[in-house]
């Protein structure tokens, strides 16, 4: 698991998670059948996570989030509920770990 050591590395990890989600969403649009529950039931989850990650990115840049306060990211219950269906779960684990513990030098 990659552990970001700076705010810039953390923001890059957020961007990577956003990219992964948007890649899945694009594949679902191109190939997914709306009647196919493999995609249709998780698309709203990915859309919500993408939105939450973008907000987190913006909030960190604006100084609205204190990292290292021992708290989970607000969207981690959603990630946990769908963890079997998120192939890049390790990104969320790294983001949450750093969010809870702070940057390790």
C-alpha positions in Angstrom: 0.0 0.0 0.0 1.4 3.4 -1.0 1.4 5.8 1.9 1.5 9.4 0.9 4.1 11.5 2.8 3.0 14.9 1.6 -0.3 16.7 0.8 0.7 16.7 -2.9 1.2 12.9 -2.9 -2.2 12.6 -1.1 -3.9 14.7 -3.7 -2.2 12.6 -6.4 -3.6 9.5 -4.8 -7.1 11.0 -4.8 -6.7 11.8 -8.5 -5.7 8.2 -9.1 -8.8 6.9 -7.4 -11.0 9.4 -9.4 -9.4 8.2 -12.6 -10.0 4.5 -11.7 -13.7 5.3 -10.9 -14.2 7.3 -14.1 -12.6 4.6 -16.1 -15.1 2.0 -14.8 -17.9 4.5 -15.5 -16.8 5.0 -19.1 -16.5 1.2 -19.6 -20.0 0.7 -18.2 -21.4 3.4 -20.5 -19.6 1.9 -23.5 -20.2 -1.8 -22.8 -22.8 -2.1 -20.1 -26.3 -3.2 -20.6 -28.7 -1.1 -18.5 -30.4 -4.3 -17.6 -27.1 -5.9 -16.5 -27.1 -5.8 -12.7 -23.3 -6.3 -12.6 -23.0 -2.6 -13.7 -26.3 -1.0 -13.0 -26.4 -1.6 -9.2 -23.0 -0.3 -8.6 -22.9 2.7 -10.9 -24.6 5.0 -8.4 -22.0 4.0 -5.8 -19.1 4.8 -8.2 -20.8 8.1 -9.1 -21.2 9.0 -5.4 -17.6 8.1 -4.6 -16.3 10.1 -7.6 -18.2 13.1 -6.3 -17.0 12.6 -2.8 -13.4 12.3 -3.9 -13.6 15.4 -6.0 -15.0 17.3 -3.0 -12.3 16.0 -0.7 -9.7 17.1 -3.2 -11.1 20.6 -3.3 -11.6 20.8 0.4 -8.0 19.8 1.1 -6.7 22.5 -1.3 -8.9 25.0 0.5 -7.7 23.9 4.0 -11.1 22.5 5.0 -9.8 19.1 6.1 -7.4 18.3 8.9 -5.5 15.1 8.1 -4.3 12.9 10.9 -7.1 13.4 13.4 -7.9 9.7 13.8 -11.1 9.8 11.8 -12.2 7.8 8.9 -13.0 9.4 5.6 -16.8 10.2 5.5 -17.4 7.9 2.6 -15.7 4.8 4.0 -18.9 3.1 5.2 -20.0 3.2 1.5 -16.6 1.8 0.4 -16.9 -1.0 3.1 -20.4 -1.9 2.0 -19.3 -2.4 -1.6 -15.7 -3.6 -1.1 -16.2 -6.8 -3.0 -17.1 -4.8 -6.1 -14.3 -2.2 -5.9 -11.3 -3.5 -7.7 -9.1 -0.6 -6.5 -9.9 -1.0 -2.9 -6.3 -0.6 -2.0 -6.4 3.1 -3.1 -9.3 3.7 -0.6 -7.4 1.9 2.1 -4.3 4.1 1.5 -6.4 7.3 1.4 -8.2 6.4 4.6 -5.1 5.3 6.5 -3.3 8.5 5.7 -6.5 10.6 6.5 -6.6 8.9 9.9 -2.9 8.9 10.8 -1.4 11.8 8.9 1.6 12.0 6.8 4.5 9.7 7.7 7.9 11.2 7.1 
